[in-house]
Amino acid sequence: MKMKEWFSTNFKGDPILWIVLVLLALGSLLAVYSTTGGYSQIGNSHGANNEYFLFKQLAFLIVGVVLAYLCHLAKYSKYSAIALPFLFISIMLLVLVLFFGIEVNGAKRWLPLPFVGLTIQPADIAKLALMVYLARTISGSQTKIKNDISVFWSLLIPTLLVCILILPNNLSTAALLFATSIIVMFVGRIPLKYIGSIFAIGTTMFLIVFIIGYYLPTATRAHTWSERISTFMGDEESFQSKQAHIAIANGGIIGTGPGNSMQRNFLPYAHADFIYAIICEEFGLLGAAGVMGIYLLMLYRCIRLVKKSPKTFGAMLAIGLCINIVIQAYANIMVNVGLIPDTGVTLPIISLGGTSLIFTCISFGIILSVSRYIESRDEAASAVQVNNELQTA
């Protein structure tokens, strides 16, 4: 059996999206290996070196891709049935992390898993759960969306609850998730009066939490947010931004070559928040544009799915999960090039990760499940057309 036939038999759905996932995974291994090469002191303190981080990332990628494959095998409509319990579980995890989370750099984002020595980031789970819930709610409300006020509340309460629970320890993720939710509602033809009200109420809630946190420093990281915004708006750059800009300038058009980054020795979180700057340094403008192009290609293919999907739930599920990934990717890129203040968000799949990488792969799998259904439907329609033509002939 030829490779193409084997692939088409075992991996259904849009082949371009599979290629996007593979390219991001391969790029991740190369980028993580390079960026962690300068962490000798960190490696020694953990009894590890950059090979350790490489194999750690490889293990997460294997788990993530396997889960993506399994998720793409399930019929996408089945995800509608788990939307509510999945959202409820994610909200419970967000509450737990506020009280029992591991604090790193003043933020409680990670929840320890008992007996296994691993941690999860509930915000990553909540992002996926909220997108599935919004897709289910919007698709089930198409006939009453303009006249039933209950639709407004069913969108407002879960969206604000999830974002407010994430907000105290992770402003950037909460803001990006809120923005993604608004975009998904707009695409889902929710009336603008509802979207405007949700936006106004959400913005007001964010400001209230910020003010409370500013005067009660233990409540949120509002002082950190304020400092980052002030630094960005002022004349001085943060240390991370300055080192990232040096890395980008060093890269030029074609870059210094894989593994030849100098700024990885100076740039904090080069393996996570600022991995894009190291990609720019080693692969230049061409590599930087390539990474941006991969995420745009993913968005383009998902927009095609929306146009071809006969079911509203499939369309909203695919575009919601896609926008969730792409908007995070471009937020990370904008931080690296200095267009917005430091956020702490990673580059999806490419950055060294655990929970974030795995749940991003699961999102890919669910999108491919939608694509797989559309592909099967098109094949069936083509078979019927061919059969009809043979009968008429």
N, C-alpha and C positions, 0 to 999 in steps of 0.2 A: 504493500500500500504506500502510495506517495505521501510525502510529508504534508502537502496541502490537503489531501483527502483525510489523513489522520486528524489534522487540526480541525477541519470543518466537521468531522464526525464527533469529536470529543469536546470541542470548545465552541458552543453555540453563541449566537449574538453577534454584535458588530465586531468584525475582526480588527477594525481600526482602534476601537476602545481597548481590546486585548493588547494591541501593539503599544498603545499609550501606557498601559499598566506595566508592561515589560520594560519599556524605555525608562520610566520613572524608577523602577526597581533597580535596573542596572546602573542608572545614574546615581542612585542612592548609595550603592556599594562603593562606587568610585569616589564619590564626594566624601562619604564618611571616613573611608580609609585615609584619604588625603588630609582632611581637617583634623583628625585625631592623631596624626603623625607628629604634631607639635605639642602634644599633651604628655610629654614624658614624665613630668612631675606628678600630674594627676594619675597617670597610669601606674607609676611606682607606688603611690599612696594606696592604690587599690590592688596592688600586686598584678597589674595588667599593663598591656601596651596597646598600640593601635590595632594589632591583630585581634586582640580581645574585643574591641569595639566593632571591628569588621564582622567577626563571627556572631556577635550578639545581634547586629543589624541583620545579618543573613538569616539567623534563626527567626527573628520577628517577620522578615519578609516571607519566609517559607510558610509560616503559620498564616500570615495575612493572605497570601495568594491562594493557599488551600481553602481558606474560608471564603474567599471571593469565588472560587470555583464551585464550592458547595452551595453558596447563596444563589449563584446564577442558574443552578439546576432546579431550584424551587420555582414554582409558578408565582409571579410577582404579586398576584391578587391575594395570596396567602399572607403577605405582610400586612395587609389591612386588618386582618383578624387579631394580630398581636399588637396593634398600634397603642391601644389604651393600656394594657398591662405593661408594655415596654416603657411607655411614658411614666407610668406610676413608679416602676422600679427605678428609673433614672432619677426621678425627683427624690425618692427615698435615699439614694446614694448621694445626691447633692446635699441633702440635709445632714447625712452622716459625716461627710467630709468637713463640714463646718465645725463639727465638734471633735471628731476623732482623726482628722486629716494630719498628715505629716507636714510640718512647716518647713519650707525651704525659701530662703530669701524673703521672709516675712509673709509668705502666702501659703495657705493650706489648699493645695490642689490635688494631692495624691492621697489615696486611701489604701492602707496596707491590707493585703489579703492574708488571712490567718493560715498558718501551717506551711505556706509555700514560699514565703520570703519575697514575694513580688508586690508591686503596687499598681493600682489602676487610677486613671484620671476620670472621674465621673462626668466631667464636662464633655469629654469626647463621646461618651455614651449618650448623654442628654442631647447633643446636637443631632445625632442620628435619629434618636427617638422622636424628637420634636418635628423633624422633617417628615417622617413617616406619618405622624399624627396629623400634621397640617395637610398632607396629601389626601389622607382619608377624609378629613373634615370638609375640605374644599370640594372634593369629588362627590361627596354625598349631599352637598348643599346646592348643587347647580340649579335645581328647579325652584328653590325657595330663597336664593341668595340675596335677592333684592328686597324682600318683604318681611323676612323672619329675623327679628332682632336676636333670637337665640344663636344664630350663626355668628353674630358679632361677639357674643360672650364666649362661645366655644372656641373662638380664635384668640381672643384677648387674654383670658385667664391663664391658659397653659403657657402661652408665649411669654407673658410677663413673669409668671411664676418661675419658669426655668431660667430666664435671663437674670432676674433679681437674685436667685440663689447662686448663680455663677458669679455675679458682679462683685461681691465683697473681696474676692481673692483673684479675680481675673477680669478686669474691665474690658480688655481688648476682645477676648473671646465672647463675652456677653454682648458687646456692641456689634461685633460682626454677625453673631447669630441673630440678633434683633434685626439688623439690616437685611440679612438673608431672608428672614421670615416675611418682612415687608415686601420684598421683591417677589417672593413666591405667592403671596396674596394678590399682588398686582397681576402677575401672570395668570393666576387662577380666576381672574375677573371678579374679585371681591369689589363691591362698590367703593368708589374713592372716598365717600364720606366715612365708611367704616375704617378704611386704611388710614385716613387722616386722623381719626379719633384714636386709633391704636397707637399711631406714631406720637401724637401729642401726649397721651397718657403715659406711654413708655418713656419718652424723654423727660417728662416731669418726675417720674419715679426714679430715673437715673440721677437726676439732679438732687432729689431728696436724699438718696443714699450717699451721694458724694458729699453733700453738706454735713450729714450726720457723721460720716467717716472723717471729715476734715476736723471737726471739733471733738470727736471721740476717736482718736487714732487707733484704738484697739478694734474698732468696728470694721474698718476697711483699710485699704492701702491708698487712701485718697491723697495723702501727702506725696507718695511716690508718683501718682498720676500727675499731680500738680507740678512737681519738679520736672517731670519729663516734658510736659507741655510748655512750661516756662523756658526750659533749655532749648526746645525746638523753636519757639517763637523768638528767642533772644539771639544774640550775636555769637554765643559760644555753642560748640557742638559737644555732645556727650562723648566720652572716651570711646565707646563702642562705635558710634557713628563715624568718628574721625578715622579710626582704624579701618572701618569698612570702606570708607571713601578712598583711603590710600590703596587698599587692595584692588578696588575697581580701577583706579588710575593706573596701577601697575600692570593690569591685564591688557590694556590697549585693545587692538583689534583681534588678534589671534591668541593672546594669553601667554603665560610663561611656561605652560605645559603641565600635564598631570603630575602632581606630587611636588611641584616646584614653588608652591606658595610660601612667601616669607611672612605674610601677615597672620597666618594661622598660629604663629608663635606669640602673637600679641593680642589678637582679637578674642575677647571672651565669648563663649558660647558659639564658637565658629562651627561646631558640629550641629547646632540647632537653629537659634534665631538668625544667625548671620552666615549660614552656609552658602547663601546665594552670592555674597560678596567674594567668597573664596572661589566659587565657580567662575565668577567674572574674572578673577585674577588669573586662574589657571587656563581658562578656555576663552578669555577675551569677550569682545562684543558678540562674536559669532555664537559662542556657547551660551551667553546670557540670553540672546534672542531665541536660541533653540529651546531653552527651558520655558521661556514665556510662550513660545509657539506650541509646545506640547499641551500646556493647559488650555490654550485657546482652541486647539484642535479638539480637545475633549469637550469643551463647551459647544463647539460647532456640531459635533456628532450628536450630542444630547438634544440640541435644538431640532435636529432632523428627526430624532425619535419622537419629540413632542408633536411635530407636524404629522408624523405617520401613525401615532398611537390612536387606536379607535376608542380607547377608554380614558376618561379623565384621570382616574387614579394613577394609571401607568405614566401618563404624561407629567402629572404633578410630582410623582415620586422621582422620576428620572431628573427632571429639571431642578427640583429642590435639592437633591443630593449633589448634583453637579455644581450648582451655584455655591453650595456650602463649601465645596473643595476649592473651586476656582477663586472665590472671593478671599479665602484664607491665603491662597498662594500669592495673589497679587498684593494683599496687605503685607505679607512678608517681604516681597520684592520692593514695595514702596518704602518700607522701613530701611532696607539695605541701601537704597539709592538716595535716601534722605528726603523723601516727599512727605512723609508723615512721622510723628514721634515714635520712639521705640514702643513696641507693643508686647513683645514676648511670644508672638505666635510663630509657629514653625512652618517650614515649607513642606506641604503635604507629601508624604511617602519619602521624599528625598532626605529630609532631616533625620538625624538619629532619633529613634522613637520606640515607643512600646504600645500603649493603648491607642495613641493617636494614629500610628501607622496601621495597626490591625483594624480599627474601625473605619479608617479611610478605605482600606481594601474591601471591607464588607460593603461599604457604600458602592464601590465599583461593581461588586458582585450583584447587588440589587439592581443597579442600572443595567447591567448585562442581562439580568433576568427579564427586564422589560423589553430589551432589544431582542432577546431570544424568542419571546412570544410574538413580537412583530414579524420577525424573520419566518417563524413557523406559519404564521397567518398568511404572509405573502407567498410562501411556497405552496400552501394549500390552495390559495386563490389561483396561482399560476397553473397548478395541476388541473383544477376545474376548468379553466379556460382552454387548456390544451385538449382536455377530454371533449369539451363542447365543440371545438373546431374539428376534431376527428370525426365526431358524430355527424356534423353537418356536411363534412366532406364525403 
